[in-house]
Amino acid sequence: MLHVSTDINRLIREPASDPDFPHAPLDWTRDEAMQVAREEGLDLSPDHWEAVRALQSYYAHHADDTIINLRDLHDALDECFHQKGGLKYLYTLFPGGPIAQSCRIAGLKAPFIATDRSFGSVA
């Protein structure tokens, strides 16, 4: 039988302070997200918040993964927003990259290959 360990921080975690973002990182706030968005020239709309919630949910459901797989994350977001145009739609919301830029706003660490410093955002 395999032993499955559980992160003690997840067990003692206090409920999210913002009920609209149940999967948000513990130290994340909407105000911080709006500040990051302003610095990047974005005015957050309800569509942006929907993408942030989807991203935070994906990360919460993959919290036990040692590495977030960029391809799987792309596919999940594409499927989640398929009715609106998938990744093309997300690029209209986040011109700096639907994963790289939205992760900064969502308070999450983007997968390491989501940004190529010599080229720019690739995701």
N, C-alpha and C positions, 0 to 999 in steps of 0.2 A: 504494500500500500504506500502510495506516495504521500509525503507530508506537504501540506499546503500551508504556507505561512501567511499571516495576515498582518498588514501594516498597522501597528498600534495607533498611529495617528489617525487612521481612518476609523478605528473603533471608538476613539474618544472625541472625534470631531464634533464640534457644536453644529447645530443646524445652520444652514445658510441664512445669512441676514437678509438677503434679497429673495423673496419667494418667486420672483420672475426668472431668477437664474439659479435654480437648485443645484446645478453641477459646477458652479463657479469655484475657482481656487479660493482657499481660505482668506488670502490677503488681497483679493480682487474686489474693487468697487466700481460701480457705474461711473462715478466721478473721475476715477483714474482712467477709465476707458475713454471717456469723453475728452480728457486732457490729451491722451495719446493720439486720438483721432484728430483733434485740432492741430497738433504739431505736425501731423501728416497731411493736413489740408482736407480732411473729411468732415462732413456734417452728418452725424449718424441719424439714420431714418429707422422706422420700424423694421424695414428689410435688413438693415445692418444688424440690428439686435437679434433678429431671427437667426442670422448666420452665426452670430456670436454664441447664442444658445446651442445651436446644432454642434458647433465646434467644441464647446465645453462639455456637452453631453458625450460626444465621441471620446474625448480624452478621459472622462470619468469612467466610461465603460471599458476602456483599455488601460486603466491605471496599473494593472498588474503586468502589462507588457514592459519589457526592459527598453525597447525602442519602438517609437511610433513609426509605422511603415508609411512612407509618403504616398506610395501607390494606393494602398488601402484607404488612406485618408482622402485622397483625391476621388477615388471611386465612391466612397461613402457620401461625400459632399455632392458629387455629381448626381447621385441617386436621390439624395434628400431634396435637391432643388431641381430635379428633372423637369417638373411641370413648368418651371419658370425659365428654363434654358440651361440648367446645369452649371458647369464651370464657366461658360461664356457669360452667363448672368452674374456669377460671382465676381468675375473680372470687371464688370461694370460697377459693382459696388466697391470693390477693393482693387483699384488699378495698380497698387504696389504688390499685388499677388494675393489670390484668395486664401492662401494658407499663411504665407509669411506675414502679411500685413494684418490679417484678421487674428492671428495668434497673438501678435503684440497687443491688439486691442482687447482680446479676451483674457489677457494675463497668462498666456500659456507659452511654453517653449516650443518653437517651431521645429519640425524635424531638421536635422543638421544639413540635409541637402536641399532644403527649401529655398535657400539663398546662396547664390554664388557671388562672393565678394568681387570677383573680377568682371562679372557680367551684370548682376542685379538679381531681381527676384525671378525665380524659375517656377515658382508655384504660388 
